[in-house]
Amino acid sequence: MLFNISDLTKRYSDRTILDIPALSFKKGAIYGLQGPNGAGKTTLLNILALLEIPTSGIVSYKSEPVQYSEPSLQPLRKEVVLVDQLPLLFTTTVFNNMEFGLKIRRIEKEERKRRILKGLEMVGMEDFAQLPAYQLSGGETQRVALASRLILKPEVLLLDEPTANVDAASARQIKDASLMARREWGTTLIIASHDRDWLYEVCDEVMHLFRGRLIGAGEENVIFGPWHSHKDSLWERKLPDGQRIYLPGAPGPDAVALIEPTSITPLTETKRDASGANILEGIVSRLTLEKMSAKIVATILIGNLPFTVKLSTQKIRQENLYPGRRVTLHYSHNSVKWL
Amino acid sequence: MNLLIDSFISAISLVISMDKEMINIVTVSLKVSGYSTLFASLLGIPIGFLVAFESFPGKRFMITCLNTLLAVPTVVIGLFVYAFISRRGVLGFFDLLYTQKAIVIGQTLLILPVVAAFTIAAISRIDQRYRKTAMTLGANRLQTAFVIFREARYGVVAAVIAAYGRVISEVGISMMLGGNIRSFTRTMTTAMALEYDKGTFTLAVALGMVLLGLSFGMNLLFHLFQGRVRS
């Protein structure tokens, strides 16, 4: 294992930002981190990048517990690098920015130049070397920041929402360049992103962080309150399009429900159960192949609320599902988890 | 009005003719101000940088003290240093009173808080992500500090310029510790005060013009530096 985390917590004042009992990352794999804003993704990446100290718990890197003293951390930071969500470049040229990390690693001048040119080529910015960094757009800054990390050939590359603030073309280049690092140097990638499709497409494992806790493999349907008590010990939540979802055993009106995507079944021919309390109508908006399971992840829009359903290709064919198709979703009450 | 115009015309001729006494006064002024700015910068920039960069107990209190010292009148510094370097003072045996060194000591103490406080402000304004970026690229503490300093360089130069502006134009310390001795400790400001007392304005106006010219020159250098940074 490259990283091993046990009993990790991070608190700011009285607020717990992270609470992870156990988590491991294998060398050379690609990991995805999903979760809403404020879930703790950035804090986890900062801890993995050895830029933040956990409040408690043990972080082991290459089987050695990390010692939080500057002399111990600095050599490790040369192997684990982070690209921030909104990266900054130093107020100098693009070339000098890219040279910084290489100089610190005492790479020879000729090799530095060669790597910088290759890095810029990887992100499609060959002609930008001598440009002052402040003249770059947001997307270009993000690409240079990524390239300046890639040319360091890191063991671990942590990407914090790398495509959140860039246009489609920049996003494509960022995605391709990140994967190239894994392909060429066996770099372990840990990517925090809201781009579900990308994560399912490239990641060996996707994790879902919610309020600082790992709640599953990233595909769970998260349904926020308010919940209202309904008959037969069911709780009701009105969805944006007026439909109602009924779930059993909510701990309170503001609870958050998690429904496993495998427990939702699309039925093209409506088959309501006796109570009619576990049926929703929606439209298929996207079908994505999940790399790790070879299953299809279908996104069904109910109003504007996306529901994720995981199905076999055979089931997709059988139900004749395609984007735009209206479906009825049947969900099992037994698979609901509450937070 | 005639007095002012006459003084102004005479002053121009004094400047053009490079009057020997005027040149001597300007030289003394530049020398003491230059040394005091140099020493205050050598001490104040590292102090300011460390205060801004490091976290330690009493940091806020220290910043408050430095900010308070910005407003200390020159005569207070003059009195304070006088108490130390006069014959009866603990440093009296150095025989520093009424020397250029005494002025340099006083002026250095005057602008040390200026350099330190403005450096703190310049460093504190730097986005924390620069530190994070340097660290994630593998920089050690010294290299990270260098990055932060480099990003704050414009603000730090502004601190030095502001400090220089304060000493070149001060009169209290130069008068109290230098004694306004002709050809030795007479600076532009003390000479102007003396000429005013004597009721002869020509040299005072000429020195005022030189002072303004120097101030303009410093600002010009500052803007050139700013332009270079921007480009």
Interface residues (C-beta under 8 A of the other chain):
Chain A: A49 L51 E70 Q74 R77 K78 V81 L82 D84 L86 P87 L88 L89 F90 T91 F100 G101 I104 R105 P132 A145 S148 R149 L152
Chain B: D127 R129 Y130 K132 T133 A134 M135 T136 L137 G138 A139 N140 R141 Q143 V147 R150 E151 V229 S231
